């Protein structure tokens, strides 16, 4: 009996330890009896992980399973993050004074102490660095102040580099060390700031970024570095076409570096596509779709990733391609198609009554629709709504005089899938042959596309 009991106790102990949990807990002074959320970073986005309530003294606790990945997390109130923290297989205890602008105080978490110290010092360094770069780029070289400033610039960089090296040495193997190694700025000699600052940064900005470290996907490191890198290719006064050419160069550089790891490469490819799609840089998107394939592209139809499908749809929906057919019902309930619209140009607009950007855009579109002097065009607005009542109410209140249609299947609507719609509003301008002439991101761009088509 004693042997069986000992075995049972041992089995029970193993069972419990297999579900070992970590804790993120602390005090939110001034935030009593409130629901707070724990969010997980993935790139520049948050995803919900857990929620809890503070007690009457502001105390809270989250319990995390043993398999919770290391990375950057956020505490949030009403879905608005108010404190970031690193979780790396260890308990965290912190205090935050809700009525103060002071930073979180970590009672138990060395990594987070190091992380916040790094963030504060990095912010100070970045501000000084930017000001000195401006001075070195514009101040007369013959002046003694220029040489003094250059020497100070070099010392500033060396001092910050020594600080980061100390973190890497004293906290080797920690998640904060991984973040610091890839996040810290590249050093540039003061004498090269004046000569070729942009060229140097374009060539060396990613020198120390570890694209093989997939754990950094659980932070904002890769997305932050990509956004900062694009700034070196962003110039004023060169027009949209010229800017797209420069961004294509930047994309090639980013993805070339990211090819060190397929997972990071796919992530950054999708991130860049979504970003350029949001701002209507169609030529950049077409370049990515035409020149890059997701990692492991040789897969069967059933196992294709969302990125594979997105890339294929981008190629199919590029400017110059024939738009997929759309079947809709007219006011008499009769089925119609794009070919039944007797206009040289058709603007296909995907929108929803619950989308504030869509609703605010409609009066502008109505003004354009009624404006004289533009080529004759029709609007086919396709709703992503699921509620007939909400859709009909919005159409009536907004006074939309064009062709309005909704399957009321939301994102599962056939036209939404055929046109690979991921966000609203999304617009396409089609010609008589129903080829895609443009993919405007707003009414101003639609007007420009209409004017341009009238000159051909």
Secondary structure, DSSP 8 states (H G I E B T S, - for coil): -HHHHHHHHHHHHHHHHTT-EEEEEEEEET--S-EEEEEEEETTEEEEEEEEE--TTSEEEEEEETT---EEEEEEETTEEEEEEEESSS-EEEEEETTS----EEEE-HHHHHHHHHHHHHHHHHHHHHHHHHHHHHS-TTSHHHHHHHHHHHHHHHHHHHHHHHHHHHTTTSHHHHHHHHHS-----HHHHHHHHHHHHHHHTTTT--TT-GGGGGTTHHHHHHHHHHHTT--TTSHHHHHHHHHHHHHHHHHHHHTTSHHHHHHHHHHHHHHHHHTT-HHHHHHHHHH---TT----GGG--HHHHHHHHHHHTSTTSB----EEE-TTS-EEEGGG--SSEEEEEEE-TT-HHHHHHHHHHHHHHH-TTS--EEEEEEE--S-HHHHHHHHHHHT--SEEEE-S-GGG-HHHHHTT--SSSEEEEE-TT-BEEE--SSHHHHHHHHHHHHT-
